[in-house]
């Protein structure tokens, strides 16, 4: 994981939550944001390494970056 984070507009912290909760919360969060904005998602569920890219692909969002440090995953998603 690099020390520099991509610029983001909002953060969704799903630490301690497990599938399907992180994805359900992401669906709710992106509804409140505008196209082109970047959402940072923080997760501890290893299933997000599969679910977040599929979420982005299915809804047309761009996964800008994925960073892993210890048991924490950070995703940076540009909304479609």
C-alpha positions as a Markdown table, in Angstrom:
| # | Residue | x | y | z |
|---|---|---|---|---|
| 1 | Unk | 0.0 | 0.0 | 0.0 |
| 2 | Unk | 1.4 | 3.4 | -0.9 |
| 3 | Unk | 1.4 | 6.2 | 1.5 |
| 4 | Unk | -0.5 | 8.5 | -0.9 |
| 5 | Unk | -4.2 | 8.0 | -1.2 |
| 6 | Unk | -6.2 | 9.0 | -4.3 |
| 7 | Unk | -8.3 | 12.1 | -3.8 |
| 8 | Unk | -11.9 | 11.2 | -2.7 |
| 9 | Unk | -15.1 | 13.0 | -2.0 |
| 10 | Unk | -16.6 | 10.8 | 0.7 |
| 11 | Unk | -15.8 | 7.7 | 2.8 |
| 12 | Unk | -17.8 | 4.6 | 3.7 |
| 13 | Unk | -16.4 | 2.7 | 6.6 |
| 14 | Unk | -17.6 | -0.9 | 6.6 |
| 15 | Unk | -15.0 | -2.1 | 9.1 |
| 16 | Unk | -16.3 | -5.2 | 11.0 |
| 17 | Unk | -19.1 | -5.9 | 8.6 |
| 18 | Unk | -19.4 | -9.0 | 6.5 |
| 19 | Unk | -21.0 | -9.9 | 3.2 |
| 20 | Unk | -23.6 | -8.7 | 2.1 |
| 21 | Unk | -23.6 | -5.6 | 4.4 |
| 22 | Unk | -20.6 | -3.7 | 2.8 |
| 23 | Unk | -22.2 | -4.0 | -0.7 |
| 24 | Unk | -25.6 | -3.1 | 0.6 |
| 25 | Unk | -24.2 | 0.0 | 2.3 |
| 26 | Unk | -22.3 | 0.9 | -0.9 |
| 27 | Unk | -25.5 | 0.8 | -2.9 |
| 28 | Unk | -27.1 | 3.2 | -0.4 |
| 29 | Unk | -24.1 | 5.5 | -0.3 |
| 30 | Unk | -23.7 | 5.9 | -4.1 |
| 31 | Unk | -27.3 | 7.0 | -4.3 |
| 32 | Unk | -26.4 | 10.1 | -2.3 |
| 33 | Unk | -23.4 | 11.0 | -4.5 |
| 34 | Unk | -23.0 | 12.5 | -7.9 |
| 35 | Unk | -21.5 | 10.9 | -11.1 |
| 36 | Unk | -17.8 | 11.6 | -11.2 |
| 37 | Unk | -17.3 | 11.7 | -7.5 |
| 38 | Unk | -14.9 | 9.3 | -5.8 |
| 39 | Unk | -15.9 | 7.1 | -2.9 |
| 40 | Unk | -13.4 | 5.6 | -0.6 |
| 41 | Unk | -14.6 | 2.3 | 1.0 |
| 42 | Unk | -12.8 | 0.9 | 4.0 |
| 43 | Unk | -13.5 | -2.8 | 4.7 |
| 44 | Unk | -12.1 | -5.7 | 6.7 |
| 45 | Unk | -14.1 | -8.5 | 5.0 |
| 46 | Unk | -11.9 | -10.4 | 2.6 |
| 47 | Unk | -15.0 | -11.1 | 0.4 |
| 48 | Unk | -14.9 | -7.5 | -0.7 |
| 49 | Unk | -11.8 | -8.3 | -2.8 |
| 50 | Unk | -14.3 | -10.2 | -5.0 |
| 51 | Unk | -17.5 | -8.2 | -4.4 |
| 52 | Unk | -16.3 | -4.6 | -4.9 |
| 53 | Unk | -14.9 | -5.2 | -8.4 |
| 54 | Unk | -18.1 | -7.0 | -9.4 |
| 55 | Unk | -20.2 | -4.2 | -7.9 |
| 56 | Unk | -18.2 | -1.7 | -10.0 |
| 57 | Unk | -18.4 | -3.7 | -13.2 |
| 58 | Unk | -22.1 | -4.4 | -12.9 |
| 59 | Unk | -23.0 | -0.7 | -12.2 |
| 60 | Unk | -20.4 | 0.8 | -14.5 |
| 61 | Unk | -18.3 | 2.5 | -11.8 |
| 62 | Unk | -14.5 | 2.7 | -12.2 |
| 63 | Unk | -12.4 | 1.1 | -9.5 |
| 64 | Unk | -9.5 | 3.5 | -9.4 |
| 65 | Unk | -7.4 | 1.9 | -6.8 |
| 66 | Unk | -7.4 | -1.0 | -4.3 |
| 67 | Unk | -5.0 | -0.9 | -1.3 |
| 68 | Unk | -4.4 | -3.6 | 1.3 |
| 69 | Unk | -2.7 | -3.2 | 4.6 |
| 70 | Unk | -2.8 | -6.1 | 7.1 |
| 71 | Unk | -6.5 | -6.9 | 7.4 |
| 72 | Unk | -7.8 | -3.6 | 6.0 |
| 73 | Unk | -8.9 | -3.1 | 2.4 |
| 74 | Unk | -9.4 | 0.4 | 0.8 |
| 75 | Unk | -11.2 | 0.9 | -2.5 |
| 76 | Unk | -11.4 | 4.1 | -4.4 |
| 77 | Unk | -14.4 | 4.1 | -6.8 |
| 78 | Unk | -15.3 | 6.8 | -9.4 |
| 79 | Unk | -19.0 | 6.8 | -9.7 |
| 80 | Unk | -20.6 | 6.5 | -13.2 |
